């Protein structure tokens, strides 16, 4: 659920100190997690500023200066066993020499390139390679067995350390943060809707390395703007490989 000041938010907080897209709440293995979306005034859990944190029952969540108590029953939301690890625990692991020797990277969450977290609370879907076909057909890397999902619905491509989504002329379309797209970049923690099924794309772009310094590929909005603003005929839309 998106929390913010504007109409697109699932939870609207009409305060001047709340950002338009302030934070996002996601349900993972029966527990709520909160993620700050580069808000101006931040979020806190139990009085401490965080970027991403698991919310335990009765935790105090502060959005800017507005404090709320989060009440829920993990078991009723499908939790079993110990609570899932949050980022604090994972950061400790990442800093340890054992993890360094094992060759783990921060982006290895659920899959080598991130994961799709379903809004319905079911298990996350790992993304294990840089090109992922999503659809209802058997050849799909991520198979979604829903009637409104096309046989080959869309494709995810990891380009210059950023995920891009390509709709493959699907019947019911593909959306990024509620907006219908043909091809568009997907930032960490953006919402990706495939027909009527919504996921949060979790991944951590590298902070260093050759691809981190490369400019991101253009998405369709940027290409359309270049075509409109260029002298006639000097810029044309590139063809995407299918």
C-alpha positions, 0 to 999 in steps of 0.5 A: 500500500502506498502512503502519501499526500495525493490521490494516487496513495492507498492511504492518504494523509493530507498533511503538508509535511507528508510527501506525495509518495512518502512510504510503502507498506508491503505484506511479507510472510504475514508481517508488514514491512515499511519502506521510505520512498525518499520522503522529505521528513522520513519515517520512524519505527518505535522512535528510530529513523529507518529506510526499511523495517519490519513492523511487529504487532503494536509497533509505533510508526511515525510518518513525518510527525504523525504517529500510528500504532500498527495492530495486526495478527501475523498468524491470521495473515499467514505467518508461521515460524519466526518473523522474517528478517528485516534489513538490520539483520541482513546488514549485519550478515552482509558485513560479516567476512563469512558472507564476503567469502561466500560471494553474496551481494546486497541485491541477492534477495529472493533471486540474484536480481531481486524479487516480486512481492505480491500484494495478496501476501503470497510468497515472493517470486525470485528473479534469477536472470536478467531477462524474465518472461511473464505470462500464463504459458508454460514457456514463461519464466514467471508463470501466472495462472490467471485468466486475465494474464496473456500467454506471453504478457510482458518481459522484464529486462535488467539493463544498466543495473535497472529493471525495465518492463516491456508489455508484449501486446497483452490483452489487459495491459501492464502498469507501473505505479498505476500508469499503463505503459508499453515500455518503462523503467521500474525503480526499486519498490515500484508497483508493477501491475500485470493485468489486475495482479499487483506486485512490488519489485524489490531490488538493490542496484549496485552502488559501485561498479561499471554499470552503476556509472552508466546512464540508464536506458531511456524509457518510452516517456523520455523517447517520446519527449525527444521525438517531440522536441527534436528537429523533424526527422532527426530522432526516431523511436528505436525498435525493441527486440522481442 
